[in-house]
Amino acid sequence: MNGNDPVIIVGAGLSGLRAASLLNEQGVKCIILEARDRIGGRVLSNEVADRPDLGRFDLGPTWFWPRYERTITKLVEELDLKTFEQYSAGRMLSERSPNEPAQQHILPEGAMERSLRFVGGVQSLIDRIAATLPPETIRLHTRVTAILQEENGMFSLEANGERIRASAIIITLPPRIVAQNVTFRPELPPALRANLINKPTWMAGQAKAVAIYDRPFWREQGLSGFVSSWAGPLQEIHDASPDTGAGALFGFFGIPAKTRQDLGEEKILELVVEQLTRLFGPSAENVRALLYKDWSSDAATAVEEDAEPLRDYPSYGPITANSWGEKIYFAGTETAYEQGGHLEGALRSAERAVAELMKHYSR
């Protein structure tokens, strides 16, 4: 590497942390700059205030699929993380109208791909990777506002009014966040900027709600907790119970971001409990706690364009910055060749970016 300047990684989500761990393994000094007050990015596993005994619940990504997601499966084994299988036994519900009883269906065996969840939520993966890094690696509350090419071919970043020199830079923020919030000097070529803007941020237009109960009572009724609804407000519901103890149901919303914001969190959660009671009976009213995260209102995740619901699976894939600077690399789940939007995609993109960086410096 050039002199004593570190590799700077922008963003302490899964991609950024994994990139740092891979560089650290090869003896390359790096620093992660993170605007938030926490690590994890779109990984967010929360406890209920004053009730940590109920467990941690994922408000971002939840699962991985070991049969075809090899990178995360291998990493989980290496880090000796505990996982458990997503509960899917029993009948699913299909709701066409709030005025009609939901239909019950027994799915054929193998209809749902086997998925795994993390004991302690996906945050346990984030925390375990972070624990492999030197303690001074991560700087929170540090928002990168500019990336600059200097006349001598070196690079620097501006963050919190400070100029930080870098031997190379790995950008792991959502591409649209980069385009909107980071100034490049000189300016990015139009094609590169358009590539950033045209990659919708995965999950940025969505919200998740989790209803937590003393026990997963729906299982006693022979129900899996899986629901497909055309009535809403949740359009897809799953069992979110921890591996032991409490019960939980979580759902994705079918109503657009603008409508959610107009209704407000209190009204949204009232409608969620009404729907769960409709589907699962009076026991669903006895909620111990409700958790809610609207990613479309998270300025570190979403831009205005992300409020529009995705109609099709986005066209994800690598972003190459060679036309602007050879020492700038893009990672993040939106830049993955495969599994873009998944935890797997985030990890694969980090591996690719680090491999490209190390190849450049070995020449």
VMD Tcl script that draws the C-alpha trace (Angstrom):
set ca {
  {0.00 0.00 0.00}
  {1.06 3.60 -0.50}
  {2.88 4.91 2.54}
  {1.02 4.72 5.81}
  {-2.39 5.70 4.46}
  {-5.09 3.12 5.31}
  {-7.77 1.71 3.08}
  {-10.93 3.64 3.94}
  {-14.22 1.75 3.94}
  {-17.35 3.88 3.82}
  {-20.19 2.21 5.72}
  {-20.25 -0.29 8.61}
  {-22.95 -2.56 7.28}
  {-22.36 -6.22 6.54}
  {-20.34 -5.50 3.36}
  {-18.13 -2.93 5.04}
  {-17.41 -5.06 8.08}
  {-16.68 -8.15 5.98}
  {-14.37 -6.18 3.70}
  {-12.51 -4.90 6.76}
  {-12.17 -8.40 8.22}
  {-10.77 -9.73 4.93}
  {-8.26 -6.89 4.66}
  {-7.31 -7.33 8.32}
  {-6.60 -11.02 7.70}
  {-4.12 -9.98 4.99}
  {-2.41 -7.43 7.21}
  {-3.86 -4.40 5.44}
  {-4.68 -1.46 7.70}
  {-8.19 -0.13 7.18}
  {-10.65 2.25 8.81}
  {-14.44 2.12 8.53}
  {-16.32 5.42 8.54}
  {-19.97 5.09 9.57}
  {-22.51 7.93 9.71}
  {-24.89 6.13 12.08}
  {-24.45 5.69 15.81}
  {-24.35 1.92 15.37}
  {-22.91 -0.77 13.13}
  {-24.99 -3.03 10.89}
  {-26.54 -0.73 8.28}
  {-29.79 -2.35 7.20}
  {-29.22 -5.16 9.70}
  {-31.17 -4.17 12.78}
  {-32.08 -6.57 15.59}
  {-33.88 -4.87 18.47}
  {-34.89 -5.90 21.95}
  {-38.07 -4.76 23.65}
  {-37.32 -1.91 26.04}
  {-37.11 -3.26 29.62}
  {-37.81 -6.81 28.37}
  {-34.55 -8.26 27.02}
  {-35.79 -11.67 28.17}
  {-38.19 -11.73 25.20}
  {-35.28 -11.87 22.76}
  {-34.00 -9.83 19.81}
  {-36.12 -9.35 16.71}
  {-34.99 -8.55 13.18}
  {-36.32 -5.36 11.64}
  {-34.07 -5.77 8.61}
  {-33.00 -9.01 6.93}
  {-34.00 -12.18 8.73}
  {-33.00 -15.35 6.88}
  {-30.47 -17.05 4.72}
  {-30.92 -20.12 2.53}
  {-28.09 -22.63 3.06}
  {-28.83 -24.75 0.00}
  {-27.79 -22.07 -2.46}
  {-26.15 -19.34 -0.36}
  {-22.72 -20.85 0.14}
  {-20.77 -17.76 1.23}
  {-22.86 -16.93 4.28}
  {-23.23 -20.60 5.19}
  {-19.46 -21.03 5.23}
  {-18.92 -17.82 7.23}
  {-21.53 -18.82 9.81}
  {-19.66 -22.10 10.30}
  {-16.29 -20.34 10.57}
  {-17.61 -17.90 13.16}
  {-19.39 -20.70 15.04}
  {-22.67 -18.81 15.07}
  {-25.83 -20.52 16.30}
  {-28.76 -20.76 13.91}
  {-32.18 -22.41 13.85}
  {-34.64 -23.29 11.12}
  {-37.46 -20.93 10.20}
  {-40.70 -22.37 11.58}
  {-42.98 -23.48 8.76}
  {-44.94 -26.45 10.12}
  {-48.71 -26.28 9.84}
  {-51.22 -24.54 7.62}
  {-50.77 -21.17 5.94}
  {-53.51 -18.54 5.68}
  {-54.64 -16.73 2.57}
  {-56.66 -13.53 3.17}
  {-58.61 -12.06 0.26}
  {-60.82 -9.61 2.14}
  {-61.05 -8.25 5.70}
  {-64.74 -9.21 5.68}
  {-64.23 -12.89 4.90}
  {-62.46 -15.61 6.92}
  {-58.98 -16.39 5.69}
  {-58.62 -19.64 3.80}
  {-56.33 -22.29 5.21}
  {-53.94 -24.25 3.02}
  {-51.53 -27.09 3.63}
  {-48.50 -26.45 1.48}
  {-46.97 -29.47 -0.23}
  {-43.72 -30.72 1.24}
  {-40.78 -28.75 -0.10}
  {-42.96 -25.84 -1.25}
  {-40.98 -23.46 0.95}
  {-37.21 -23.49 0.67}
  {-35.50 -24.30 3.97}
  {-34.17 -21.12 5.54}
  {-32.17 -20.45 8.68}
  {-32.30 -17.66 11.25}
  {-29.71 -16.51 13.74}
  {-30.02 -17.05 17.46}
  {-29.99 -13.47 18.74}
  {-30.97 -12.06 15.34}
  {-28.81 -11.16 12.36}
  {-27.07 -8.62 14.62}
  {-25.16 -11.58 16.08}
  {-23.44 -11.98 12.69}
  {-22.60 -8.27 12.59}
  {-21.25 -8.29 16.14}
  {-19.14 -11.40 15.59}
  {-17.46 -9.97 12.48}
  {-16.85 -6.64 14.23}
  {-15.23 -8.50 17.14}
  {-12.50 -9.77 14.78}
  {-11.36 -6.21 14.02}
  {-8.90 -4.05 15.96}
  {-10.92 -1.77 18.27}
  {-9.84 1.45 16.53}
  {-11.08 0.25 13.11}
  {-14.65 1.61 13.27}
  {-15.49 5.31 13.61}
  {-19.18 5.98 14.25}
  {-20.94 9.34 13.83}
  {-18.61 9.99 10.86}
  {-20.46 11.03 7.72}
  {-18.48 11.10 4.48}
  {-19.54 14.09 2.40}
  {-16.87 14.21 -0.31}
  {-14.31 12.01 -2.06}
  {-11.47 13.77 -3.83}
  {-8.72 12.90 -6.30}
  {-5.60 14.86 -5.52}
  {-3.11 16.09 -8.11}
  {-0.52 13.50 -7.06}
  {-2.94 10.67 -7.79}
  {-3.78 10.11 -4.12}
  {-7.30 10.11 -2.70}
  {-8.88 11.70 0.32}
  {-12.28 11.95 1.93}
  {-14.04 14.73 3.78}
  {-15.97 13.63 6.87}
  {-17.20 15.80 9.73}
  {-15.05 18.65 8.44}
  {-11.89 16.52 8.52}
  {-9.74 15.54 5.53}
  {-8.72 11.87 5.64}
  {-6.15 10.44 3.22}
  {-6.65 6.97 1.80}
  {-4.51 4.49 -0.12}
  {-7.77 3.12 -1.57}
  {-11.49 3.47 -0.87}
  {-14.24 0.85 -0.68}
  {-17.72 2.39 -0.79}
  {-20.41 0.12 0.65}
  {-23.31 2.57 0.96}
  {-26.45 2.06 -1.15}
  {-25.61 3.45 -4.61}
  {-28.41 6.02 -4.55}
  {-27.23 7.32 -1.18}
  {-23.76 7.76 -2.68}
  {-25.15 9.68 -5.66}
  {-27.25 11.97 -3.48}
  {-25.06 12.56 -0.43}
  {-21.42 12.29 -1.54}
  {-19.69 14.95 -3.68}
  {-16.95 13.71 -5.99}
  {-14.19 16.05 -7.16}
  {-13.73 15.91 -10.07}
  {-17.35 15.03 -10.84}
  {-18.27 11.47 -11.69}
  {-18.69 10.65 -15.39}
  {-22.39 10.75 -16.38}
  {-22.56 6.99 -17.09}
  {-21.16 6.10 -13.67}
  {-23.49 8.49 -11.89}
  {-26.47 7.09 -13.84}
  {-25.45 3.56 -12.81}
  {-25.57 4.60 -9.15}
  {-28.98 6.26 -9.47}
  {-30.49 3.36 -11.42}
  {-29.86 0.77 -8.68}
  {-32.84 0.90 -6.31}
  {-31.91 0.36 -2.68}
  {-33.10 -3.03 -1.52}
  {-35.72 -2.78 1.23}
  {-35.57 1.05 1.23}
  {-39.26 1.44 0.36}
  {-40.37 -1.18 2.87}
  {-41.28 -1.31 6.55}
  {-41.46 -4.18 9.01}
  {-43.65 -4.65 12.05}
  {-43.11 -7.30 14.73}
  {-45.82 -8.29 17.22}
  {-44.41 -10.07 20.27}
  {-46.37 -12.49 22.49}
  {-45.72 -14.65 25.53}
  {-45.75 -17.76 23.32}
  {-46.38 -18.70 19.68}
  {-50.04 -19.57 20.29}
  {-50.86 -20.00 16.56}
  {-48.78 -23.15 16.50}
  {-51.24 -24.69 18.96}
  {-53.91 -24.06 16.30}
  {-51.88 -25.95 13.69}
  {-50.88 -22.74 11.92}
  {-47.42 -21.95 10.63}
  {-47.76 -18.19 11.03}
  {-47.29 -17.73 7.28}
  {-49.95 -15.50 5.72}
  {-50.48 -14.04 2.27}
  {-52.93 -11.14 2.40}
  {-54.61 -8.94 -0.19}
  {-56.45 -7.05 2.58}
  {-53.51 -5.65 4.54}
  {-51.99 -3.65 5.92}
  {-49.47 -6.50 6.05}
  {-49.28 -8.40 2.77}
  {-46.90 -11.13 3.95}
  {-46.60 -12.45 7.50}
  {-44.21 -15.01 9.01}
  {-43.46 -16.60 12.36}
  {-40.69 -14.49 13.92}
  {-40.45 -16.33 17.23}
  {-37.01 -16.72 18.81}
  {-35.60 -20.22 19.13}
  {-36.98 -20.45 22.69}
  {-39.48 -18.59 24.83}
  {-41.58 -15.81 23.39}
  {-43.68 -15.90 20.25}
  {-43.62 -13.30 17.50}
  {-45.14 -12.56 14.11}
  {-43.62 -10.15 11.63}
  {-44.91 -8.76 8.39}
  {-44.07 -6.71 5.32}
  {-46.48 -3.97 4.30}
  {-48.51 -3.82 1.14}
  {-49.31 -0.11 1.51}
  {-46.91 2.41 -0.05}
  {-44.38 4.42 1.94}
  {-46.25 7.70 1.46}
  {-49.45 6.18 2.85}
  {-47.60 4.79 5.87}
  {-46.06 8.15 6.59}
  {-49.43 9.90 6.29}
  {-51.08 7.44 8.68}
  {-48.28 7.59 11.25}
  {-46.75 4.80 13.34}
  {-49.47 4.68 16.00}
  {-52.28 4.18 13.48}
  {-50.22 1.73 11.43}
  {-49.59 -0.51 14.44}
  {-53.25 -0.31 15.45}
  {-54.17 -1.63 11.99}
  {-51.53 -4.37 12.30}
  {-53.02 -5.67 15.55}
  {-56.51 -5.55 14.03}
  {-55.31 -7.65 11.10}
  {-53.50 -10.19 13.30}
  {-56.59 -10.54 15.48}
  {-58.70 -11.08 12.35}
  {-56.35 -13.81 11.22}
  {-55.32 -15.55 14.42}
  {-58.18 -14.83 16.83}
  {-58.53 -12.95 20.14}
  {-55.17 -14.17 21.48}
  {-53.49 -11.90 18.95}
  {-54.81 -8.87 20.82}
  {-52.64 -9.75 23.84}
  {-49.51 -8.16 22.41}
  {-46.56 -7.85 24.79}
  {-44.78 -5.39 22.52}
  {-44.76 -4.00 19.01}
  {-41.64 -3.09 17.07}
  {-41.70 -1.06 13.87}
  {-39.11 0.17 11.38}
  {-39.97 2.16 8.28}
  {-36.85 2.08 6.14}
  {-38.26 4.65 3.73}
  {-37.93 7.25 6.54}
  {-34.30 6.31 7.27}
  {-32.11 9.00 5.68}
  {-29.06 6.72 5.78}
  {-30.93 4.11 3.70}
  {-33.52 5.69 1.42}
  {-33.78 8.58 -1.00}
  {-37.05 10.03 -2.24}
  {-37.13 7.76 -5.31}
  {-37.04 4.67 -3.08}
  {-40.54 5.44 -1.77}
  {-41.91 4.02 -5.01}
  {-42.62 0.27 -4.59}
  {-40.45 -2.08 -6.63}
  {-42.47 -3.60 -9.47}
  {-39.76 -5.99 -10.61}
  {-36.57 -7.42 -9.18}
  {-33.91 -4.72 -9.72}
  {-31.00 -5.11 -12.11}
  {-28.13 -5.40 -9.68}
  {-24.45 -6.01 -10.38}
  {-20.95 -4.54 -9.99}
  {-20.21 -0.85 -10.28}
  {-16.82 -0.02 -11.75}
  {-15.24 3.33 -10.97}
  {-12.19 2.93 -13.23}
  {-13.35 5.82 -15.39}
  {-13.02 8.08 -12.35}
  {-10.27 6.48 -10.29}
  {-8.62 3.06 -10.16}
  {-8.43 2.96 -6.37}
  {-12.18 3.32 -5.75}
  {-14.19 0.11 -5.29}
  {-17.91 -0.36 -4.78}
  {-19.36 -3.10 -2.58}
  {-22.79 -3.58 -1.00}
  {-25.60 -5.98 -1.76}
  {-26.84 -3.92 -4.74}
  {-23.48 -4.49 -6.45}
  {-23.48 -8.30 -6.22}
  {-23.41 -10.49 -9.33}
  {-25.85 -12.86 -7.61}
  {-28.15 -12.69 -4.57}
  {-28.36 -8.91 -4.76}
  {-30.54 -7.67 -1.91}
  {-29.65 -10.63 0.32}
  {-27.08 -11.00 3.08}
  {-25.33 -13.38 0.70}
  {-25.03 -10.63 -1.90}
  {-23.54 -8.26 0.66}
  {-20.85 -10.78 1.57}
  {-20.05 -11.74 -2.02}
  {-19.69 -8.09 -3.01}
  {-17.24 -7.52 -0.15}
  {-15.15 -10.51 -1.22}
  {-15.10 -9.27 -4.83}
  {-14.10 -5.71 -3.88}
  {-11.27 -6.89 -1.63}
  {-10.03 -9.34 -4.28}
  {-9.97 -6.53 -6.88}
  {-8.18 -4.20 -4.48}
  {-5.52 -6.77 -3.56}
  {-4.99 -7.67 -7.23}
  {-4.38 -4.00 -8.04}
  {-1.79 -3.64 -5.30}
  {0.01 -6.86 -6.17}
  {0.90 -5.55 -9.64}
}
mol new
graphics top color blue
foreach p $ca { graphics top sphere $p radius 0.5 }
foreach p [lrange $ca 0 end-1] q [lrange $ca 1 end] { graphics top cylinder $p $q radius 0.2 }
display resetview
